[in-house]
Amino acid sequence: MSAPVVKFGLPPGFGAEPWGSGGWGGPVGVQLELLSIVAIAENVFQLTFNLPIYISGLLDPPDGSIASKYQISATNTVGLDGNPARSVSAASVAFAQPASAGGDLPNGSEYGAVVDVTTDRPMSPYPCQYEFSLSSIFDATLAQALDPNSANMSVVGVWRQFVPPQVQLPTPTRDFANPQTLSAELDPLPNPGNPLNLGIFPVANGDYALDSGLISYKKRVFRRLITKPGGFLHLGNSYGVGLGLHGKQLNKPSVRNDLAASAESQIGQEPETQACSVQAVQVPDAPGLTYFVILAKTKGGQVSKFTAAFPPT
């Protein structure tokens, strides 16, 4: 059964319709159909029709940019990441860009026949399947509605290759070169001696300076030592030693040993760390004060010995 012809507005006058489209010859022309759906990005499905569709952006009833007209259902399938298909919803709809604007419309389709449906979150990867159900989609002339026989279609998630991290091959890291200590602030940043530079991002030559290598490694070690467990919500209680929490507390040998062991375990979790040891040392002139000596060896073969860059506790 063919879809009914849908028109909006007043009927045209005599002779305005093409030959054969009136009551004498019956309806003619090509029925609006959905040809294909392809996942082209983690959160973008591309729909191809055989005719340009009506999209006004005005949210009038036939407007094809209304996201609720594109219902997406996740099926009971599992992706390459081992997780079941994640539910997604259409967030926005727009015409795909023509080739003249840097895009590439499939199968030589004309502008307006290809639309991109952006979802509210990334879809699950291939081979997870999603079911599309379209409603109230019309051609650009508003002469006919989408053929209901092609309004439903299945599509698989986008192909994404998952590469597991290699602990044996540490990834080079970089960090903003904001000073962490007063001595670091004095060399060789702009306005040396200005204590207001601590904790900010000094700008040199119009861009941000970056730390990498051993300097970046030390900063991340210090960050682990001074962060209290659970200080970063997304990292949980397994990140951070919390040395600052023990300031002005009783300097018990058991507490010192526990903190040194915790610091050694934390530093060992850094991807660059090959081996490390942490020793709690009491200040000779002030037995109530303690500082920590860190001896670390990175996978690149560098050996570094340093002490925590904050007052001893």
C-alpha positions in Angstrom: 0.0 0.0 0.0 1.4 3.4 -1.0 1.6 6.2 1.5 -1.1 8.9 1.2 -0.2 12.2 -0.5 0.1 14.9 2.1 -0.1 18.6 1.2 -0.1 21.8 3.2 -1.8 25.1 2.4 -4.5 25.9 -0.1 -4.9 23.7 -3.2 -3.4 25.2 -6.4 -5.5 26.5 -9.2 -6.4 24.6 -12.4 -3.3 23.8 -14.5 -0.8 24.2 -11.6 -0.2 20.5 -11.2 2.0 18.5 -13.5 0.4 16.4 -16.2 -1.0 13.2 -14.7 -0.9 14.2 -11.1 -4.5 15.2 -10.9 -7.6 13.1 -10.6 -7.5 12.0 -14.3 -4.1 10.4 -14.2 -3.7 9.6 -10.5 -0.6 10.3 -8.4 2.8 10.3 -10.1 6.4 10.8 -9.0 8.9 9.0 -6.9 7.9 8.0 -3.3 10.1 9.4 -0.5 12.1 6.5 0.9 14.9 6.1 3.4 17.8 4.4 1.6 20.5 3.8 4.2 21.8 4.7 7.7 25.5 4.6 8.5 27.3 5.5 11.7 30.0 7.9 10.6 31.3 9.0 14.1 30.9 8.0 17.7 27.8 10.1 18.1 26.7 10.7 14.5 24.4 8.7 12.2 24.1 9.7 8.6 20.7 9.1 6.9 20.4 9.0 3.1 17.0 9.5 1.4 16.2 9.2 -2.3 14.8 12.8 -2.3 15.7 16.0 -0.4 13.6 16.2 2.8 11.9 19.2 4.3 14.0 20.9 7.1 13.1 24.5 8.0 14.6 24.8 11.4 11.4 26.6 12.5 10.0 23.6 14.4 6.8 23.7 12.4 4.9 20.3 12.2 6.6 19.0 9.1 10.1 20.2 10.1 12.6 17.4 9.7 15.0 18.9 12.2 12.8 17.9 15.2 14.9 15.4 17.0 12.0 13.5 18.5 11.1 12.3 15.0 14.1 10.1 15.0 13.6 7.4 17.6 16.7 5.2 18.3 16.5 2.0 20.3 19.5 -0.1 21.5 19.2 -3.8 20.8 20.4 -6.7 23.0 23.9 -6.8 21.4 27.5 -6.5 22.6 30.2 -4.3 21.2 34.0 -4.8 20.7 34.5 -3.3 24.1 32.6 -6.2 25.7 29.8 -4.0 27.0 26.1 -4.1 25.9 24.7 -1.5 23.5 24.4 1.9 25.2 21.1 3.7 24.9 21.3 6.9 22.8 18.8 9.6 21.7 18.8 12.0 18.8 19.9 15.4 20.0 20.1 17.4 16.8 19.5 17.0 13.1 21.0 18.9 10.2 21.8 18.5 6.5 25.1 16.9 5.7 27.5 19.3 4.0 27.9 19.1 0.2 31.2 18.3 -1.5 31.7 21.9 -2.4 31.8 22.7 1.4 34.4 20.1 2.2 32.0 17.2 2.9 31.3 14.1 0.9 27.7 13.1 0.2 27.3 9.3 -0.5 26.3 7.9 -3.9 26.2 11.2 -5.6 23.2 12.3 -3.5 22.0 15.9 -3.9 22.1 18.4 -1.1 19.1 17.9 1.3 18.8 14.2 0.7 21.5 13.4 3.3 21.1 14.4 7.0 23.3 13.9 10.0 21.6 12.8 13.3 23.8 13.7 16.3 23.1 11.7 19.5 23.3 12.9 23.0 26.2 10.5 23.9 28.6 8.2 22.0 27.1 5.0 20.7 28.5 1.6 21.6 31.0 0.3 19.0 30.5 -2.3 16.3 28.9 -4.8 16.2 26.2 -3.3 18.5 23.0 -2.7 16.6 20.5 0.2 16.8 17.0 0.4 15.5 15.7 3.6 13.9 12.1 4.6 13.7 11.2 7.7 11.7 7.9 9.6 11.8 6.4 12.7 10.1 9.2 13.1 7.6 8.3 14.9 4.3 10.0 15.7 1.1 11.2 19.2 0.4 8.1 20.1 -1.5 5.8 18.8 1.2 4.0 16.8 -1.4 4.4 13.4 0.2 5.4 11.7 3.5 8.0 9.1 4.0 7.1 5.7 2.9 6.2 3.8 6.1 7.7 0.7 4.7 11.2 2.3 4.9 10.6 4.3 8.1 12.3 1.5 10.2 15.9 0.4 9.7 18.7 -1.3 11.6 22.3 0.0 11.8 25.5 -1.1 13.5 27.6 1.1 15.7 30.7 2.8 14.4 33.9 0.7 14.2 36.4 1.7 16.9 39.7 0.0 17.5 40.5 -0.4 21.2 44.2 -0.4 21.9 45.1 -1.5 25.5 47.6 0.6 27.3 51.2 -0.8 27.2 52.8 -0.3 30.7 56.2 -1.4 29.2 56.1 1.6 26.9 55.4 4.7 28.9 53.6 7.5 26.9 55.4 10.8 26.9 53.5 13.3 29.0 53.5 17.0 29.3 52.0 19.4 31.8 51.6 23.2 32.2 54.8 24.7 33.6 53.3 26.4 36.6 55.8 26.5 39.5 55.2 24.1 42.4 57.8 25.5 44.7 59.5 28.8 45.5 62.8 27.6 44.1 61.1 26.6 40.9 59.4 30.0 40.7 62.8 31.8 40.8 64.1 30.1 37.7 63.7 31.3 35.0 60.1 32.4 34.9 58.9 36.0 34.2 59.0 38.4 37.2 61.2 36.1 39.4 60.7 36.6 43.1 57.0 37.4 42.8 55.2 35.0 45.2 51.9 35.6 43.2 53.4 33.5 40.5 53.0 30.3 42.6 50.1 28.2 41.4 49.4 30.1 38.1 50.3 29.6 34.5 53.2 31.9 33.6 53.0 32.8 29.9 56.1 33.2 27.8 56.3 34.2 24.2 52.6 34.3 23.8 52.0 30.6 24.7 51.9 28.3 27.6 55.1 26.8 28.7 55.1 23.0 29.1 56.9 20.6 31.4 57.9 17.1 30.3 60.2 14.3 31.2 61.7 14.2 34.7 60.2 17.6 35.7 56.7 16.5 34.8 57.3 13.1 36.6 58.3 14.9 39.8 55.3 17.1 39.7 53.0 14.1 39.4 54.8 12.4 42.3 54.3 15.4 44.5 50.7 15.6 43.5 50.1 12.0 44.7 51.9 12.7 48.0 49.9 15.8 48.9 46.5 14.7 47.7 44.3 13.2 50.3 42.7 9.8 49.4 39.5 10.5 47.5 40.6 14.1 46.8 39.9 13.5 43.1 36.4 12.0 42.8 36.9 10.2 39.5 40.1 8.5 40.9 38.5 7.1 44.1 40.3 6.4 47.3 43.2 4.5 45.6 44.9 7.8 44.6 46.7 10.1 47.1 48.7 9.7 50.3 47.5 12.8 52.1 50.7 13.9 53.9 49.2 17.3 54.7 46.6 15.6 56.9 49.3 14.6 59.4 50.6 18.1 60.1 50.9 18.9 63.8 50.0 15.3 64.7 51.9 12.9 66.9 55.1 11.7 65.1 54.7 8.0 65.7 57.0 5.5 64.1 54.1 3.4 62.9 52.5 6.4 61.2 55.8 7.3 59.5 56.3 3.8 58.2 52.7 3.6 57.0 53.0 6.9 55.1 56.3 5.9 53.6 54.8 2.5 52.4 51.8 4.3 51.0 53.9 6.8 49.2 56.1 4.0 47.7 53.0 2.2 46.5 51.5 5.4 45.0 54.7 6.3 43.1 54.9 2.8 41.8 51.5 3.3 40.1 53.0 6.1 37.8 53.4 4.6 34.3 57.0 5.7 34.1 58.1 4.2 37.4 60.2 1.1 37.1 61.3 1.0 40.8 61.2 3.3 43.8 61.8 3.5 47.5 60.6 6.0 50.1 62.3 6.6 53.4 61.0 8.7 56.3 63.9 10.6 57.8 63.6 12.6 61.1 65.3 16.0 61.3 68.2 15.7 63.7 67.7 19.2 65.3 64.0 18.7 65.6 63.1 15.0 66.2 59.4 15.9 66.0 59.8 16.8 62.3 60.0 14.3 59.4 60.7 14.5 55.7 60.6 11.8 53.0 63.5 10.9 50.7 62.3 9.4 47.4 64.6 7.3 45.2 62.9 6.5 41.9 64.0 4.9 38.6 62.0 5.4 35.5 61.5 3.0 32.6 63.7 5.3 30.5 66.7 4.5 32.7 66.8 7.8 34.6 67.5 7.6 38.4 66.4 10.5 40.5 66.7 11.2 44.2 64.7 14.1 45.7 62.8 15.1 48.7 59.2 16.3 49.0 59.0 20.0 48.0 56.9 21.1 51.0 57.6 21.7 54.6 58.3 18.4 56.6 55.6 17.1 58.8 
